[in-house]
Amino acid sequence: MDNIINPEFSSTSAVLEKYKSEAFNVLVHLHLMAIQKGTYLKLKEHELLKATDELYAFIGAEYKRAWQIIEIEGTEQFLAELQSFNSKHQSSKNTSIPFDAISKQ
């Protein structure tokens, strides 16, 4: 998750740029929620996905808006950005997560 809070990642994200007028709390949840939704879809956890839809609708505000953006954009671009950033910025230790494993829905 370090890349999500890495200023270099934030400055290179096309989707964060597209939604830059959104509240900070929306922006910091977009990639996390894309991972969440992508994982649920990959694992065919449809009930969990439905419960999450309901949870974020209930919580409202920035969580609801971030989840709406994931619904609009899909997960692919968010996950691709994370994978690309990880590939370019791998440390000597291989700590990156293979997002391509969940990005193909």
Secondary structure as the mmCIF struct_conf table of DSSP 4:
data_model
#
loop_
_struct_conf.conf_type_id
_struct_conf.id
_struct_conf.beg_label_comp_id
_struct_conf.beg_label_asym_id
_struct_conf.beg_label_seq_id
_struct_conf.end_label_comp_id
_struct_conf.end_label_asym_id
_struct_conf.end_label_seq_id
HELX_RH_AL_P HELX_RH_AL_P1 ASP A 2 ILE A 5
HELX_RH_AL_P HELX_RH_AL_P2 PRO A 7 THR A 12
HELX_RH_AL_P HELX_RH_AL_P3 ALA A 14 LYS A 18
TURN_TY1_P TURN_TY1_P1 TYR A 19 SER A 21
BEND BEND1 GLU A 22 GLU A 22
HELX_RH_AL_P HELX_RH_AL_P4 PHE A 24 LYS A 42
TURN_TY1_P TURN_TY1_P2 LEU A 43 LYS A 44
HELX_RH_AL_P HELX_RH_AL_P5 HIS A 46 ILE A 59
HELX_RH_AL_P HELX_RH_AL_P6 ALA A 61 GLU A 73
BEND BEND2 THR A 75 THR A 75
HELX_RH_AL_P HELX_RH_AL_P7 GLU A 76 LYS A 88
TURN_TY1_P TURN_TY1_P3 HIS A 89 HIS A 89
BEND BEND3 SER A 92 LYS A 93
TURN_TY1_P TURN_TY1_P4 PHE A 99 PHE A 99
HELX_RH_AL_P HELX_RH_AL_P8 ASP A 100 SER A 103
#
